[in-house]
Amino acid sequence: MAMNYLEKLENVTVLGAAGKMGRGILLLTAMEMLNQKFKPENHKRQFVLYAMDVSNTALDELMKYIEGQALKYAEKNIVTLRKQYHHRKDLIDNEEIILEYVRNLTELIRPGTRIEPAFDSRIIFEAVSERPDLKVDLMVTINRNSRLRPWFFSNTSSIPILWLDEHAGLEGRIMGVHFYNPPPVKKLVEVIKTESTNPGLSYFVAEFVKNTGKIVVPSYDVAGFIGNGYFMRDILFAESLVNELEKDFSFSEAVYIVNKVSRDFLLRPMGIFQLTDYVGIDVVQFIMSVMNSYITDENFHSSFVDKMVVLGSHGGQYPDGSPKNGLFSYEKGRITGVFDIGKKRYLNLSEVAPPGDEYIGLLPVSWKPWKELIRHPHKGSLLSVYFDELKEMSSPGAMMAKDYLRKYKEIGMGLVKNKVAFRFDDVNAVVTHGFQHIYGPVNPYI
């Protein structure tokens, strides 16, 4: 299997390489290629990595990103690189080794806007936009013009893999390999195969994921998989809370309240609507539409998501990862305002926060911020103390948090019951590693 892995790895294409997901997958692949190249038995192997996208300008930015990330990695890992370059007597000081690593890594990558080079690749990582027709067209074109019967790994977060397989005519040479954003940082990779998937693909992915330091979580081939199966239902529950609060509060105040409770009381890195902005409101709308077309016994539809998209407030991220305005406005990553759908403008946080904060009430005395808890060596015992205190509280914020916790668990358990996830531990792994929550949905706290 090792030989087969290296043969497959020698020539790889990343489609959508300049996007926020594609560039991370490209970086991980380039680093794995170079790590293999460092091994004495592989010195003579030639590794080629095609980076394909539609814009030369975007590809230029991609290469700057790769160079910057390679430089950071080399500076942090100079001791390891000294050992890997020990045979190079011409490289004496650290700076020479660092620059050589950056040069060697970028030399592997061949950016371009034409698809023809992909016909020579044995592995295709597909990370283009979440459009089923686009993905299928690219796969069909490559498959028809390649003599190598390439393996396809799709980064889709919502489209069933069997659907892609059947429509692209790949005869089992495809798997879902869903990285989380940003791929170089997030430890999680959600892996989806079908009954038709060639076993060889699973062996390759297992080796690749292990070598890149990631954690594999398997999912059934159900639209949305585990990650979006949880996330979309979480958004819809949060919307139902907003609708209930709108009996007494404005839309902006209700959004502020639910976001703050889901962030602070539930000890999350972001509130639910801040996370919606981060992912992209238009992306959320599309994922819901895909899930709606495949899952017939639930309604994945959000009226305020639709309204926000129509009004042009899409959220998302700038190339540096900072958030774009969506349900909230931002300045240097901090929330500064909340969108008012009726007035079609952002209300300053100072207009929205006071009535919201007064309604929510105080946090439990034992509360600690997410940043402190996520790395705390005794976070389990601290969580138990915190949630025991929360159970005894009756403020509106605490009551909403407890309702949220019950729904959180219901969603998590439903993913196993409905055969989206194999185990409760898999659901918890996706949410903790993919969404950076301190605890998963299936927990003992409620």
Number of C-alpha atoms within 10 A of each C-alpha: 10 10 8 11 16 17 15 18 24 18 21 27 29 26 29 24 28 28 18 20 22 28 25 25 25 28 24 18 23 25 21 18 23 18 15 19 20 15 11 10 9 14 11 9 13 13 21 19 25 24 28 26 24 15 13 14 10 14 23 13 14 24 19 13 18 20 19 13 16 23 19 13 16 22 17 12 12 16 11 11 19 18 11 17 16 13 10 11 7 10 16 12 9 15 13 11 22 23 17 17 24 19 14 16 21 20 13 19 21 15 20 18 16 11 17 14 19 25 20 19 25 20 25 23 25 25 28 24 16 17 13 17 12 12 20 19 13 15 24 16 15 23 20 13 13 16 12 12 18 22 23 24 23 25 25 26 21 26 24 24 25 23 14 21 22 13 17 21 15 22 14 21 19 28 29 30 26 24 26 22 19 16 21 19 11 17 21 24 23 23 24 25 23 17 9 15 19 16 12 14 19 16 14 20 19 15 13 17 18 12 15 15 14 19 17 21 21 21 26 21 24 21 24 26 27 30 23 19 24 21 19 21 20 16 20 17 17 20 21 13 18 22 17 12 17 15 10 10 17 17 21 25 26 24 29 26 27 25 20 23 24 23 21 19 27 21 22 22 19 20 21 23 23 25 20 24 24 22 17 22 25 22 20 22 21 16 24 22 17 20 24 17 12 15 14 9 7 10 14 19 20 17 10 16 23 14 12 21 17 11 12 12 23 24 25 21 16 11 11 8 13 15 25 20 25 27 27 27 24 16 12 8 11 11 16 16 24 27 24 18 16 9 8 11 14 18 18 15 18 11 13 21 18 12 15 20 16 12 13 21 13 14 18 18 9 13 18 16 13 19 12 9 18 18 10 11 9 10 15 13 9 16 19 13 15 20 20 15 16 24 15 11 16 12 15 15 26 23 17 19 22 21 13 22 20 16 17 21 18 13 21 27 17 16 24 19 13 11 15 23 26 17 18 18 16 21 27 20 24 28 23 18 19 19 20 18 20 21 21 22 24 19 14 10 18 15
